Amino acid sequence: MKKGLVGIIALKTLIFLFLFPGLPLFWLWYTFVGPGYWAELNDVKTELASIPGVEIKDLGFNEDITLEDISAKIYLKDKGILYLFGLTRESFKEPKSLGLGQIGDFDIRFTGKQFIEVTNEEGERESIKSDVAGYGINIIGSGVFSGMFPFEIKNVQDLVKRYDGVLDVISQWPDVDHKKKIKDDKGNEYNYYTLRIEN
């Protein structure tokens, strides 16, 4: 063999040995530690900050294998506080759900009974009614709580635009001592109410 060919083979072998373990290690770092892990949170933060009149007060999240359960407490200029949860990149486009936990001085709550899917002792799936409690509602889609609003909310930007209308509806909810009951078409039952809080 010629010396030049041996040198090229050796160089290619070194590059392969460097890249082969290096690429998976880089991918692991990027996905679970580096900027890739924080990418969705950063995107959510950027989207929130781009909405006129919005000031981000707090961002929350659950650190797991992936970063999840992103929540945000935002202040809308000349209006008040919104506490949002379950935020993703889709929350600013056409999400299937958008959680609202607080608007203005009203902390949103509910208790009730809801059908959930479980596996019984025979290994078969069945629905059972279970006690539930919530610290917020889904205001998008055809759910029982989104149906309480006389308008459709499509995403975070739409919620911000409709702040006054949403506040008007939530401010009429009862307090904890006078909960009201609502039932959906699936037989789930909820007692909804608000707690007044000071911001």
C-alpha positions as CSV (number, residue, x, y, z in Angstrom):
1,M,0.0,0.0,0.0
2,K,1.1,3.5,-0.6
3,K,1.8,5.7,2.4
4,G,-0.8,8.3,1.2
5,L,-3.6,5.7,1.1
6,V,-2.7,4.4,4.5
7,G,-2.8,8.0,5.9
8,I,-6.3,8.6,4.3
9,I,-7.6,5.3,5.7
10,A,-6.2,6.1,9.2
11,L,-7.7,9.6,9.1
12,K,-11.1,8.3,8.0
13,T,-10.9,5.7,10.8
14,L,-10.1,8.4,13.4
15,I,-12.9,10.6,12.2
16,F,-15.4,7.7,12.3
17,L,-14.2,6.6,15.8
18,F,-14.6,10.3,17.0
19,L,-18.0,10.9,15.4
20,F,-19.6,7.5,16.1
21,P,-19.6,7.8,19.9
22,G,-19.6,11.7,19.7
23,L,-22.8,12.1,17.8
24,P,-25.0,10.0,20.1
25,L,-23.4,11.7,23.1
26,F,-24.0,15.1,21.6
27,W,-27.6,14.1,20.8
28,L,-28.1,12.8,24.4
29,W,-26.7,16.1,25.9
30,Y,-28.7,18.3,23.5
31,T,-32.0,16.4,24.1
32,F,-31.9,15.9,27.9
33,V,-29.5,18.6,29.3
34,G,-28.7,21.2,26.7
35,P,-30.8,23.7,24.7
36,G,-33.0,21.0,23.2
37,Y,-34.4,20.1,26.6
38,W,-35.3,23.7,27.2
39,A,-36.5,24.4,23.6
40,E,-40.2,24.2,24.2
41,L,-40.0,26.3,27.3
42,N,-38.0,28.9,25.5
43,D,-40.5,28.8,22.6
44,V,-43.4,29.3,25.0
45,K,-41.6,32.2,26.7
46,T,-40.9,33.8,23.4
47,E,-44.5,33.5,22.2
48,L,-45.9,34.9,25.4
49,A,-43.4,37.8,25.3
50,S,-44.5,38.6,21.8
51,I,-48.1,39.3,22.7
52,P,-48.7,43.0,23.1
53,G,-49.3,44.1,26.7
54,V,-48.2,40.8,28.3
55,E,-45.6,40.7,31.1
56,I,-44.4,37.3,32.2
57,K,-44.5,37.1,36.0
58,D,-43.5,33.4,36.4
59,L,-42.9,30.3,34.3
60,G,-43.2,26.9,35.9
61,F,-42.5,23.4,34.6
62,N,-41.9,19.8,35.6
63,E,-38.4,18.5,35.0
64,D,-38.7,14.9,33.8
65,I,-37.1,12.9,31.0
66,T,-38.6,15.7,28.9
67,L,-39.5,19.1,30.2
68,E,-43.3,19.1,30.6
69,D,-46.4,20.7,32.2
70,I,-45.4,24.3,31.4
71,S,-47.4,26.9,33.2
72,A,-47.2,30.7,33.2
73,K,-48.5,33.5,35.3
74,I,-48.8,36.6,33.1
75,Y,-50.0,40.1,33.7
76,L,-52.0,41.8,31.0
77,K,-51.4,45.6,31.0
78,D,-54.4,47.5,32.4
79,K,-56.3,44.3,32.9
80,G,-54.9,41.8,35.4
81,I,-53.4,38.3,36.0
82,L,-53.9,35.2,33.9
83,Y,-52.5,31.8,35.1
84,L,-52.2,29.3,32.3
85,F,-51.2,25.7,32.4
86,G,-50.5,22.8,30.0
87,L,-48.7,25.2,27.7
88,T,-46.9,23.9,24.6
89,R,-45.9,25.4,21.2
90,E,-49.4,24.4,20.0
91,S,-51.1,26.6,22.6
92,F,-50.4,29.6,20.3
93,K,-51.7,27.9,17.2
94,E,-54.7,25.5,17.3
95,P,-54.4,23.5,20.6
96,K,-56.8,20.8,21.7
97,S,-56.7,22.2,25.2
98,L,-55.7,25.3,27.2
99,G,-55.8,25.4,30.9
100,L,-56.9,28.5,32.8
101,G,-56.3,28.5,36.6
102,Q,-56.8,32.2,37.4
103,I,-58.1,35.4,35.9
104,G,-57.9,38.6,37.8
105,D,-58.7,38.0,41.5
106,F,-60.5,34.7,40.8
107,D,-58.8,31.4,41.4
108,I,-60.7,28.7,39.5
109,R,-61.6,25.4,41.2
110,F,-63.9,22.4,40.8
111,T,-64.6,19.1,42.5
112,G,-66.8,16.3,41.3
113,K,-67.1,12.8,39.8
114,Q,-65.7,11.8,36.5
115,F,-65.6,8.6,34.5
116,I,-62.1,7.3,34.0
117,E,-60.8,4.2,32.2
118,V,-59.2,1.5,34.3
119,T,-58.1,-2.1,33.8
120,N,-60.1,-4.5,36.0
121,E,-58.8,-7.7,37.7
122,E,-59.6,-9.7,34.5
123,G,-57.4,-7.4,32.5
124,E,-60.3,-5.8,30.7
125,R,-60.8,-2.0,30.3
126,E,-63.8,-0.5,32.0
127,S,-65.1,3.0,33.0
128,I,-65.6,3.8,36.6
129,K,-66.7,7.0,38.3
130,S,-64.0,8.6,40.4
131,D,-63.7,11.7,42.6
132,V,-61.8,14.6,40.9
133,A,-60.7,18.0,41.9
134,G,-59.2,20.7,39.7
135,Y,-57.4,24.0,40.0
136,G,-58.3,25.2,36.6
137,I,-60.4,24.5,33.5
138,N,-60.0,23.7,29.9
139,I,-61.4,26.7,28.0
140,I,-60.9,25.3,24.5
141,G,-63.0,22.8,22.6
142,S,-66.4,21.3,23.3
143,G,-65.9,20.6,27.0
144,V,-68.4,21.5,29.7
145,F,-66.4,24.5,31.0
146,S,-65.6,26.0,27.6
147,G,-69.3,25.8,26.8
148,M,-70.0,28.3,29.6
149,F,-68.5,31.1,27.5
150,P,-70.7,32.9,24.8
151,F,-67.7,32.9,22.4
152,E,-65.0,30.5,21.2
153,I,-61.4,30.8,22.4
154,K,-58.9,29.3,20.0
155,N,-55.5,29.9,21.6
156,V,-53.5,32.0,24.1
157,Q,-53.6,35.1,21.9
158,D,-57.4,34.8,21.6
159,L,-57.7,34.4,25.4
160,V,-55.7,37.6,26.0
161,K,-58.0,39.5,23.5
162,R,-61.1,38.2,25.3
163,Y,-59.8,38.8,28.8
164,D,-62.8,41.1,29.8
165,G,-65.3,38.6,28.5
166,V,-63.7,35.6,30.2
167,L,-63.4,37.7,33.5
168,D,-67.1,38.6,33.2
169,V,-68.1,34.9,33.1
170,I,-65.7,33.7,35.8
171,S,-66.6,36.6,38.1
172,Q,-70.2,35.3,38.2
173,W,-69.1,31.9,39.4
174,P,-70.1,31.2,43.1
175,D,-67.7,31.1,46.0
176,V,-66.7,27.9,47.8
177,D,-69.7,28.0,50.1
178,H,-72.2,28.2,47.2
179,K,-70.8,25.8,44.6
180,K,-72.9,25.2,41.5
181,K,-73.2,21.8,39.8
182,I,-72.8,21.2,36.1
183,K,-73.0,17.9,34.2
184,D,-71.6,17.1,30.8
185,D,-73.1,14.8,28.1
186,K,-70.8,11.9,29.3
187,G,-72.3,11.9,32.8
188,N,-69.4,13.6,34.5
189,E,-70.5,15.9,37.3
190,Y,-68.6,19.0,38.5
191,N,-69.2,21.5,41.3
192,Y,-67.5,24.7,40.2
193,Y,-66.5,27.7,42.2
194,T,-63.8,30.4,42.7
195,L,-61.7,31.6,45.5
196,R,-60.9,35.4,45.7
197,I,-57.2,36.1,46.0
198,E,-55.1,39.1,46.2
199,N,-52.3,39.6,43.7
